[in-house]
Structure formats: C-alpha cells, structure tokens
Amino acid sequence: MDLKLNGRRAIITGGSGGLGLATADILVAEGATVILTDLDEDAVTKAAKKLGVDGIAADLSTTPGAEELYKKTGDVDILIHAAGVTGAKGDPLEMKDEDWDEAHQIDFMSAVRMARLYGPAMIEKGWGRMVFVTSENAAQPYPDESVYNVAKVGIASFAKSVSMQHAGKGLLANCVAPAFIKTPMTDGMMEKLAKERGISVDEAVEVFLAEERPYLALKRRGEVEEVAPVIALLASERASFVVGANWRVDGGAVGTISL
C-alpha cells in the first residue's frame, strides 16, 4: 500500500530504540525524509547511519532541550513520539515526588513540548500528523507501574485534546498503544525478573505472562515490526479519517473492548 508519504518530513523521538527505528525504516521506504532524535548521542548517530538519515541527540525532558532540537530541525509534517521510560515501580503510595516527576517530565511533558513546537507549522500549512506511543497501561493500569500509567493516560488525553482543537485545520493527532513488545525496555524488565527468580530470560517471559499479563491472548512478546506499520499508517495520508484515537496493538493484553 502506498501511504502517500513521498516528500513528507518526519521526526521520530526515541529514534534509536527498536520501535522508533522500525517505524523510521517504513517511512524512509515510503519516501519520507526522517530525522531521528534520542538522548544518547552515540546510539542515535548509529541508528541514523544505519538508515541513512539524520540523527540528533536531544534531552526532551526539559523545555530548553526540546527548543534546541527544534532550532536544529525546523518544521516537519509528521511527529512520532516514541520516547519514554517505565520509571519507578512499586506501591503507588510509596512513590516519591521525584518518581512522579521523572515520569511526568520524560514521558508526558516531552510529548507536550514536541507538539507545542512542531504543531503550529502543521496547522499553518493545513496538513500534519502526530502519533504518540502510549501503552496498554493507559487502558489497563497496573498497580506497580503507577507513575508510568499516569503519564501514558495523560498523553492519550492530551492527544485527544489536540485532535479536538485542531483536526479541522488539518492536524490529526492519534496514539498507538503497544503491550509487552520486545524492545530494550522490556528486555531490561525480563533480565531483572530473571535475576530475581534465578531463571532464564525466556522463563522470565513465561512467568511474566502468566502472573502479570493473563489476558495477553497470543502468549508472547510482540515484535516492533508488528507495531511500526500501525504507527506509519496513522502518520500517513491513508489515515485521513482517523483522529483522536488510541489504537491498541497489544496481543489481547487489555481485557476489555473499546466502544
């Protein structure tokens, strides 16, 4: 399918990670010009070199960091926001102020900053796409991931607000909500669990599915290649009648239906 992205310019945050990189690969193949950004300069440079695109290191957890990135890139047609961290875990009543603030600044406010910087030009030209990566946690929170839950549901609400305010001006904002995808983030989670239980990483995945994700019908981790096409579609002309949505790519992990 031709996504009609030829000539479009996109920026992808979290660009050196599995999901951002897989999405970039599709956009490049569809004719878009892509800019990758991430916090780790070495990682984003390596990722950009792999695809033959531009890579820029930036700290989006601060307003000056986001503004500096914008100065370097200029306006784009497409914003894909995949940057984020799981943050502190544990009893929600035991999370400290700094735990909440870390997730708020890195996961939520980074999305707000990017949208605020890149959105006006999209509105002015009458065409723009914003795709924010949320999580299954936005629909089905887990008690030990409270700081992450709140940040991700905040992004979903923010994207909906942007879409309601600006869809009529050509700016379409949507979200994609993956669940338990094989990325460096979940690799770290499984390695930690394996060490705690004294088991292999593969066994840790099985334990996690059984104990923490009972509704995940496919009984496995998803692959970034199974999520990236959904992000690419929502970033394209083909999704011109999709706005304010939170598309789940979760293997059935959320145990409710969307109405």
SULWORA-V465774 format. One record per pair of residues at least 24 apart in sequence whose ideal C-beta (glycine too) atoms are under 6 Angstrom apart, sorted by sequence separation. I is the first residue (numbers start at 1). J is the second residue. If there is no record, write none. Layout:
# SULWORA-V465774
[[I;J] [I;J]]
This chain:
# SULWORA-V465774
[[8;32] [9;33] [10;34] [11;35] [12;36] [13;37] [5;30] [6;31] [5;31] [21;47] [3;30] [5;32] [16;43] [24;51] [83;110] [132;159] [16;44] [15;44] [222;251] [81;111] [16;47] [37;69] [81;114] [218;251] [79;114] [216;251] [217;252] [216;252] [215;252] [216;253] [35;73] [215;253] [79;118] [138;177] [182;221] [213;253] [215;255] [134;175] [136;177] [180;221] [181;222] [182;223] [76;118] [135;177] [108;151] [123;166] [127;170] [128;171] [129;172] [130;173] [131;174] [132;175] [133;176] [134;177] [136;179] [61;105] [103;147] [107;151] [111;155] [126;170] [61;106] [103;148] [75;121] [108;154] [123;169] [181;227] [66;113] [70;117] [100;147] [108;155] [99;147] [103;151] [123;171] [61;110] [122;171] [178;227] [60;110] [63;113] [78;129] [79;130] [80;131] [81;132] [82;133] [95;147] [90;144] [92;146] [176;230] [89;144] [176;231] [89;145] [23;80] [88;147] [87;147] [174;234] [87;148] [20;82] [86;148] [19;82] [11;76] [10;76] [9;76] [9;77] [10;78] [11;79] [12;80] [13;81] [14;82] [174;242] [8;77] [13;82] [14;83] [177;246] [8;78] [13;83] [172;243] [174;245] [175;246] [176;247] [177;248] [178;249] [179;250] [179;251] [179;253] [167;243] [163;243] [163;244] [160;244] [156;246] [131;231] [131;234] [131;235] [129;235] [134;246] [136;250] [140;254] [139;254] [136;253] [136;254] [78;235] [19;183] [18;183] [22;224] [26;228] [22;225] [19;224] [23;228] [18;224] [22;228] [26;232] [19;227] [23;231] [23;232] [5;236] [3;236] [4;237] [3;238]]
